[in-house]
Amino acid sequence: MAPTDVSGEVVSKPNDIGKVSRRVSREISQVIEVDGTKDISTKSDDELLRLQGHEAVLERKFTIWSAFGLAFSVTGSWAGYLSSFGQNLIYGGPQMVIFPLLVATVVQGLITTGLAELASAFPSTGGQYHYAYLLAPAEWKRPVAYFTGLFSVLGWWIVTTSGCFLATTSTQGLVSFWVEGYVAERWHAYLIFLGVILVTSSPLFIAPRKVGWFTEACLYISVSGCFVVLVMSCAMHQRFYPSPRLIDNDLGTSGWSYSVAWLLSIANSMYAYGGTDAASHVAEEIPHPNKRVPLLMIGSIVLGFITAFPLMTVLMFTMSDQNSVSGAALPSLELFYQTTGSKTAATIMQVWVLVVYYDSLCSQWIASGRIVWALARDGGVPFPRYFSYVDKSLEFPVRTTVLTMIFCSLYGLIYLASTNAFNSIVTSAVLYLNISYAIPQVVLLSRGRSILPKAPFRLGRFGTLCNVFSPVAVVAITILSCFPAGLPTSVGSMNYSSAVLAGLLLLITGIWLTIGKDFEGPAADLEAMGML
């Protein structure tokens, strides 16, 4: 039974949980030895969670398909890439849309695979910061885990804000497409933005027990939507342009050299694989998470590539006017129109994409709220007792989910003041998440991979490659993310991502110095887990 206070509210007290963890670990009958290392892969889900310092307070209501629906609806590569490919066209035309996506798939795949191994060893809603805490040396556990946790929280909050903004701009783009003379004012966008937040979060509050059904439906809606768009593009295309356009190096208009444009295109293509850790943040709501979560994380990338690559290849071969697409307010809608030659067909295709954007946000609210809740139960946010509460009737952490909604609502106000500042932060969201993916892998390398307990998903020597590659790739992506989109640059077109990242580091440091002193981390039994 979950720990409660005198009022009967479910709470997560790290000190109490630590006592429970140590008691339970003594009661576990036997720890199996495999190659001289303790094997935790055979323990029950709740026992494994107790060893890591937490009691199970969330019902394991996600099936493997509903969890996969959550994971893939967040990543949603084909729909997500349709929102960002326009910049790749500016960098170098169709080839910069297609081939850098291949490279981005490999890059994000290796980063995520390295993280998936940790998710198998330490299945927890906390995800990255939880792994970092368990792996780091005693004197570094708290600061390393806390910085990782804040990068994860802010990354998820901004990714969710980005998702709301995509739904907003797509809605306005459809109106502009049909209503001649419509001017998309910023305040219009903000009101739509608030509406998107309310509509997409409503399933969590209206039918919390059916959320798993909803996320599973999102999977089918997304995959079928990709299929419909692909079939319509093939069946209705006006012209099929020859393959030489894929090897033409003179189609870029960004001002960057060909090699630099290629690198920038790879960095921009990473947006197609944002939030690949989503499944790890519902690990305490999935049966057998140490087996399923890694497969869900990697599976979201595999299905993302299967859906995104063929679709974008077809669309690049049927596009007639590159400049019109890259310069459009909604490039995907203009691309659909050029492909089919029909406003009605283009609208049907874009509406399906819009539905996918709306659907995906429910999963993003789930993941964002869970990661803050996990940090709260370890004392990592102000008023941890309040925010670690799990609503008994709705059966999910309502307060941290509402906190996420409030953040997104307030962050949207930046758009009213400066679209450039807003976009600079939004476009860096995937970068912040990847930073949080890399930190625990760096810690693992510094301690030696032998510290990992045996788990169902084990990479062996390939794990070393993933762990080394991840921080190197993240550093490279960080540098590329600070480049301006085009040359020559000006105050209006400057990329402020470097300033935003520096400000974010200062903010996280300030939070650590003021609030971080109360962060305790999970009271894990490392000896019983075979890590001592």
C-alpha positions in Angstrom: 0.0 0.0 0.0 1.3 3.5 -0.8 2.5 5.6 2.1 0.0 8.2 3.3 -0.1 11.1 5.6 -2.7 11.7 8.4 -5.2 13.1 5.9 -4.9 9.9 3.8 -3.1 11.7 0.9 -0.6 9.6 -1.0 2.9 11.1 -0.5 6.4 10.1 -1.3 8.8 10.7 1.6 12.4 9.9 0.7 13.4 9.1 4.3 10.4 6.8 4.9 10.9 5.1 1.6 14.6 4.5 2.3 13.6 2.6 5.5 11.1 0.6 3.5 13.7 -0.1 0.8 16.2 -1.4 3.3 13.6 -3.6 5.0 12.3 -5.1 1.8 15.8 -5.7 0.5 16.6 -7.8 3.6 13.4 -9.8 3.1 14.1 -10.6 -0.5 14.9 -14.3 -0.4 17.7 -14.6 -2.9 19.8 -12.5 -5.3 20.9 -14.5 -8.3 24.5 -14.3 -9.2 25.4 -14.1 -12.9 29.1 -14.0 -13.8 29.9 -12.7 -10.4 27.4 -9.8 -10.7 24.1 -9.6 -8.9 21.2 -10.0 -11.2 18.1 -7.8 -10.6 16.4 -8.7 -13.8 14.3 -11.5 -12.2 12.8 -9.3 -9.5 9.2 -8.2 -9.6 8.5 -4.7 -10.8 7.6 -3.3 -7.4 10.5 -5.0 -5.6 12.9 -3.5 -8.1 11.4 -0.1 -7.6 11.7 -0.5 -3.8 15.4 -1.4 -4.2 15.8 1.9 -6.1 14.3 3.8 -3.1 10.6 4.3 -4.0 7.2 2.8 -3.3 4.8 2.0 -6.2 2.0 4.6 -6.0 0.9 4.6 -9.6 -1.2 1.8 -11.1 0.5 -0.1 -13.9 -2.3 0.6 -16.4 -0.3 1.0 -19.6 -0.2 -2.0 -21.9 2.7 -2.4 -24.2 0.7 -0.9 -27.1 -0.7 2.0 -25.2 2.8 2.8 -23.9 4.1 2.5 -27.5 1.4 4.9 -28.5 2.6 7.3 -25.9 6.2 7.0 -27.0 5.5 7.3 -30.7 3.0 10.0 -30.5 5.6 12.2 -28.7 8.3 11.4 -31.3 5.9 11.4 -34.2 8.8 11.7 -36.6 6.9 12.1 -39.9 4.6 14.8 -38.6 7.3 16.5 -36.5 9.7 16.6 -39.5 7.0 18.2 -41.6 7.1 21.1 -39.2 10.9 21.7 -39.6 12.0 20.5 -43.0 11.5 24.0 -44.6 14.8 25.2 -43.0 16.6 22.2 -44.6 15.3 23.3 -48.0 16.9 26.7 -47.4 20.2 25.0 -46.4 20.4 23.0 -49.7 17.2 21.9 -51.3 15.7 18.3 -51.4 19.0 16.5 -50.6 19.3 18.4 -47.4 15.8 17.2 -46.4 16.4 13.5 -47.2 20.0 12.5 -46.5 20.6 14.4 -43.2 17.5 12.7 -41.9 19.3 9.4 -42.3 22.3 10.7 -40.3 20.0 12.2 -37.6 18.3 8.8 -37.3 21.7 7.1 -36.6 22.8 9.8 -34.2 19.6 9.8 -32.2 19.4 6.1 -32.4 22.9 5.6 -30.7 22.1 8.2 -28.1 18.8 6.7 -27.2 20.1 3.1 -27.3 22.7 4.0 -24.7 20.0 5.6 -22.5 17.7 2.6 -23.1 20.2 0.3 -21.4 20.1 2.5 -18.3 16.3 2.4 -18.4 16.4 -1.3 -18.3 18.7 -1.4 -15.3 16.9 1.3 -13.4 13.3 1.6 -14.5 11.9 4.7 -12.8 9.6 7.6 -13.7 12.6 9.9 -12.9 14.4 8.7 -15.9 17.8 10.4 -16.6 18.3 12.1 -13.3 17.5 8.9 -11.5 20.1 7.0 -13.5 22.7 9.7 -12.9 22.1 9.6 -9.1 22.4 5.8 -8.9 25.6 5.7 -11.0 27.5 8.8 -9.7 30.0 8.6 -6.9 28.6 9.4 -3.4 30.0 13.0 -3.3 28.6 13.8 -6.7 25.3 12.1 -6.7 23.2 15.1 -5.7 24.6 17.8 -7.9 24.9 15.6 -11.0 21.5 14.2 -10.6 19.9 17.6 -9.9 21.4 19.3 -12.9 20.3 16.3 -15.1 16.8 16.5 -13.7 16.4 20.2 -14.3 17.7 19.8 -17.9 15.1 17.1 -18.3 12.3 19.0 -16.8 13.0 22.2 -18.7 13.6 20.3 -21.9 10.2 18.5 -21.6 8.4 21.7 -20.7 9.8 23.4 -23.7 9.1 20.4 -26.0 5.5 20.4 -24.8 5.3 24.2 -25.4 6.7 23.6 -28.9 4.0 21.0 -29.6 1.3 23.4 -28.5 2.8 26.1 -30.8 2.9 23.6 -33.8 -0.8 23.0 -33.3 -1.4 26.7 -33.1 0.6 27.7 -36.2 -0.9 24.8 -38.2 -4.4 26.0 -37.3 -3.6 29.6 -38.3 -2.0 28.4 -41.5 -5.1 26.5 -42.5 -7.2 29.6 -41.9 -4.8 31.7 -44.0 -4.9 29.1 -46.8 -8.7 29.5 -47.2 -9.4 33.0 -46.0 -7.9 35.5 -48.3 -6.6 38.6 -46.5 -6.5 37.0 -43.0 -3.7 38.4 -40.9 -2.3 36.1 -38.3 -1.9 38.4 -35.4 0.3 37.3 -32.4 -2.6 37.7 -30.0 -4.7 35.5 -32.2 -2.0 32.9 -31.9 -1.8 33.2 -28.1 -5.5 32.7 -27.7 -5.4 29.6 -29.9 -2.3 28.5 -28.0 -4.3 28.6 -24.7 -7.1 26.7 -26.3 -4.7 24.0 -27.5 -3.5 23.6 -23.9 -7.0 23.2 -22.5 -8.2 20.9 -25.2 -5.2 18.5 -25.3 -4.9 18.2 -21.6 -8.7 17.5 -21.0 -8.5 13.7 -21.6 -6.3 13.4 -18.5 -9.0 15.0 -16.3 -12.2 13.8 -18.0 -11.3 10.1 -18.4 -8.0 9.3 -16.6 -8.7 5.6 -16.6 -9.0 5.6 -20.4 -5.8 7.5 -21.1 -4.1 4.3 -22.1 -6.8 3.7 -24.7 -6.3 7.2 -26.0 -2.5 6.9 -26.4 -3.0 3.6 -28.2 -5.5 5.3 -30.5 -2.9 8.0 -31.1 -0.5 5.4 -32.5 -3.1 4.2 -35.0 -4.1 7.7 -36.0 -0.5 8.7 -36.6 0.5 5.6 -38.6 -2.7 5.6 -40.7 -2.3 9.4 -41.3 1.2 8.9 -42.6 -0.1 6.2 -44.9 -3.0 8.3 -46.2 -0.7 11.3 -46.9 1.8 9.0 -48.7 -0.9 7.4 -50.8 -2.5 10.7 -51.7 0.9 12.1 -52.7 1.7 9.2 -54.9 -1.8 9.0 -56.5 -2.4 12.7 -57.1 1.1 14.1 -57.8 1.2 16.5 -60.7 4.7 15.7 -61.8 7.5 13.5 -60.7 10.8 15.4 -60.9 14.1 13.6 -61.9 16.6 12.4 -59.4 19.4 14.9 -60.3 17.8 17.4 -57.9 19.1 15.2 -55.1 22.7 15.6 -56.1 22.5 19.3 -57.0 24.7 21.2 -54.6 23.6 24.7 -55.7 20.1 24.8 -54.4 20.9 26.4 -51.0 19.9 30.0 -50.2 21.2 30.2 -46.6 24.6 31.7 -47.5 26.4 28.9 -45.7 29.0 26.8 -47.5 27.8 23.3 -48.7 29.6 21.4 -45.9 28.4 23.7 -43.1 24.9 23.6 -44.5 25.0 19.8 -44.4 26.0 19.8 -40.7 23.3 22.4 -39.9 20.7 20.2 -41.7 21.6 17.2 -39.6 21.1 19.3 -36.4 17.8 20.6 -37.7 16.7 17.0 -38.6 17.1 16.0 -35.0 13.7 17.6 -34.3 12.2 14.5 -36.0 13.3 12.5 -32.9 12.4 14.7 -30.0 11.4 13.1 -26.7 12.6 9.5 -27.3 12.8 9.0 -23.5 9.0 9.4 -23.2 8.4 5.7 -22.3 10.9 5.9 -19.5 8.8 8.4 -17.6 5.8 6.0 -17.4 8.1 3.1 -16.3 6.2 2.8 -13.0 2.9 2.4 -14.9 4.1 -0.4 -17.3 4.3 -4.1 -16.4 7.8 -5.4 -16.8 9.4 -2.0 -17.5 13.0 -3.3 -17.5 12.1 -5.4 -20.5 9.6 -3.1 -22.3 10.8 0.4 -21.8 14.1 0.0 -23.8 12.1 -1.6 -26.7 9.6 1.2 -26.7 12.3 3.8 -26.7 14.2 2.3 -29.7 10.9 1.3 -31.4 9.8 4.9 -31.5 12.9 5.7 -33.5 12.5 2.7 -35.8 8.9 3.5 -36.6 9.7 7.2 -36.9 12.2 6.5 -39.6 9.9 4.0 -41.4 7.2 6.6 -41.6 9.2 9.8 -42.1 11.8 8.8 -44.7 9.6 7.3 -47.5 7.1 10.1 -47.1 9.7 12.9 -47.3 11.4 11.2 -50.2 8.1 11.1 -52.2 7.3 14.7 -51.3 10.7 16.0 -52.4 10.3 14.3 -55.8 6.9 15.8 -56.3 7.7 19.4 -55.1 7.6 21.9 -58.0 8.8 25.2 -56.4 11.3 24.9 -53.5 11.4 28.7 -52.7 7.6 28.9 -52.4 7.6 26.0 -49.9 10.5 27.2 -47.8 9.0 30.7 -47.7 5.5 29.7 -46.9 3.9 30.4 -43.5 3.1 26.7 -43.3 5.6 24.9 -45.6 3.9 21.5 -45.2 0.6 22.8 -46.5 2.2 24.5 -49.5 4.1 21.3 -50.2 0.9 19.2 -50.2 -0.7 21.7 -52.5 2.2 21.6 -55.0 2.1 17.8 -54.9 -1.6 17.3 -55.4 -2.6 20.5 -57.2 -5.8 20.5 -55.1 -6.6 22.8 -52.2 -9.1 20.3 -50.8 -6.7 17.4 -50.9 -3.9 19.5 -49.4 -6.3 20.6 -46.6 -7.3 17.0 -45.9 -3.6 16.0 -45.6 -2.8 19.0 -43.4 -5.8 18.5 -41.2 -4.7 14.9 -40.5 -1.2 16.3 -39.6 -2.9 18.8 -37.3 -4.9 16.0 -35.6 -1.6 14.2 -35.0 -0.2 17.3 -33.4 -3.2 17.6 -31.1 -3.1 13.9 -30.2 0.6 13.9 -29.3 0.1 16.6 -26.7 -1.8 14.4 -24.4 1.2 12.1 -24.2 3.5 15.1 -23.7 1.4 16.3 -20.7 1.7 12.8 -19.2 5.5 12.6 -19.6 6.1 16.2 -18.5 3.9 15.9 -15.4 5.4 12.6 -14.4 9.1 13.8 -14.5 8.3 16.8 -12.3 6.4 14.6 -9.9 9.4 12.2 -9.7 11.7 15.1 -8.9 9.3 16.4 -6.3 9.2 13.1 -4.4 13.0 13.3 -4.1 12.8 16.8 -2.7 13.9 18.5 -5.9 11.2 21.2 -6.3 9.8 23.8 -3.9 7.0 22.4 -1.7 7.9 18.8 -2.4 5.2 17.4 -0.2 2.6 19.3 -2.1 3.8 18.4 -5.6 4.5 14.7 -4.8 0.8 14.2 -4.1 -1.0 11.7 -6.4 -4.7 12.4 -6.7 -6.6 9.4 -5.3 -9.7 9.8 -7.6 -7.9 10.7 -10.8 -4.9 8.4 -10.0 -2.2 10.6 -11.5 0.0 13.5 -10.3 -2.5 16.3 -11.1 -0.5 19.1 -9.4 2.7 18.7 -11.4 0.7 18.3 -14.6 -1.2 21.6 -13.9 2.2 23.2 -13.0 3.4 22.1 -16.5 0.3 23.7 -18.1 0.9 26.9 -16.2 4.6 27.0 -17.4 3.5 26.6 -21.0 0.8 29.3 -20.7 3.3 31.8 -19.2 6.0 30.8 -21.7 3.7 31.5 -24.5 3.6 35.2 -23.5 7.2 35.5 -24.8 5.7 35.0 -28.3 3.7 38.2 -27.9 6.9 40.1 -27.1 9.4 38.5 -29.5 8.9 35.7 -31.9 12.6 35.4 -32.4 13.3 34.9 -28.7 10.4 32.4 -28.4 11.7 30.4 -31.4 15.3 30.4 -30.2 14.3 28.6 -27.1 11.7 26.3 -28.7 14.2 25.1 -31.4 16.7 24.2 -28.6 14.2 21.9 -26.8 15.5 18.7 -28.3 19.1 19.8 -27.5 18.2 20.2 -23.8 16.7 16.7 -23.7 19.8 15.2 -25.4 22.0 16.9 -22.9 20.1 15.1 -20.2 20.4 11.8 -22.1 24.2 12.2 -22.3 25.0 13.1 -18.7 24.2 9.6 -17.1 26.1 7.9 -19.9 29.2 10.1 -19.2 28.8 9.1 -15.5 28.6 5.5 -16.5 31.8 5.7 -18.5 33.6 7.4 -15.7 32.6 4.7 -13.2 33.1 1.8 -15.6 30.4 -0.2 -17.3 30.9 -3.1 -14.9 29.0 -1.1 -12.2 25.7 -1.7 -14.1 23.6 -4.5 -12.6 22.4 -7.3 -14.9 19.3 -6.4 -16.7 17.2 -7.8 -19.6 18.5 -5.2 -22.1 22.3 -5.3 -22.1 24.5 -3.8 -24.8 27.8 -5.3 -24.0 30.7 -3.8 -26.0 28.2 -1.9 -28.2 27.2 -0.1 -25.1 30.7 1.5 -24.8 30.3 2.8 -28.4 26.9 4.4 -27.5 28.2 5.9 -24.2 31.2 7.4 -25.9 29.3 8.6 -29.0 26.5 10.3 -27.0 28.4 13.1 -25.3 30.5 13.7 -28.4 27.4 14.0 -30.6 25.6 16.2 -28.0 28.6 18.6 -27.9 28.6 18.8 -31.7 24.8 19.4 -31.8 25.2 22.1 -29.1 27.7 24.0 -31.2 25.7 23.7 -34.4 22.5 24.8 -32.7 24.2 28.1 -31.9 24.8 28.9 -35.6 22.5 31.5 -37.3 20.2 30.1 -39.8 21.6 32.2 -42.6 24.3 34.7 -43.7 24.6 37.6 -43.5 22.9 37.8 -40.1 21.3 40.7 -38.3 19.7 41.4 -35.0 16.4 40.2 -36.3 17.7 36.9 -37.8 20.3 36.1 -35.2 20.2 32.8 -33.4 20.1 33.4 -29.7 20.4 29.8 -28.7 23.9 30.2 -27.2 22.6 33.1 -25.0 19.6 31.0 -24.0 21.8 28.0 -23.1 24.1 30.2 -21.0 21.1 31.7 -19.3 19.6 28.3 -18.7 22.9 27.1 -17.0 22.9 30.1 -14.8 19.2 29.5 -13.9 19.9 25.9 -13.1 22.9 26.8 -11.0 20.8 29.4 -9.1 18.1 26.8 -8.5 20.7 24.3 -7.2 22.1 26.9 -4.8 18.7 27.9 -3.4 16.4 24.9 -3.7 18.8 22.0 -4.4 19.9 21.8 -0.8 16.6 20.0 -0.1 17.1 17.5 -2.9 17.8 14.1 -1.3 17.7 11.7 -4.2 16.2 8.2 -4.0 17.2 6.2 -0.9 18.3 3.2 -3.0 19.8 0.0 -1.6 22.9 -0.1 -3.9 24.3 -3.2 -2.2 21.2 -5.2 -2.9 21.3 -3.9 -6.5 24.8 -5.2 -6.9 26.4 -1.8 -7.3 28.8 -1.9 -4.3 
